Amino acid sequence: MGSDERTNAGGDTGDTGTELSCRELVELVTAYREGALAPKERALFEAHMASCPPCVHYVEQLDLTVRALGGVNAQIERESFTQELLKLFRAWKAETGRPASN
């Protein structure tokens, strides 16, 4: 394999300008999910996903994890104890001159 070739999970190689490796896909997942990829990168990402079951599985697992953590986060934020801690933390930040945040 030459220095400008990549291997996907299926063992195929190709020029990095025409297909993504699994590693490159993993690096682009967040940008893809946020809709921040350029049209060419998005097309390469989707083409790789269409032919690489391990990457499809990886992205599905990532989506499940994000959804699960999002639900936990929303529940935690509603807890009165959490709200009290946030109130105390904001008061401490104000007293120490640190910038306030949400």
Helices and strands as residue ranges (DSSP letters): E 5-7, E 13-15, H 22-33, H 39-51, H 53-78, H 80-96
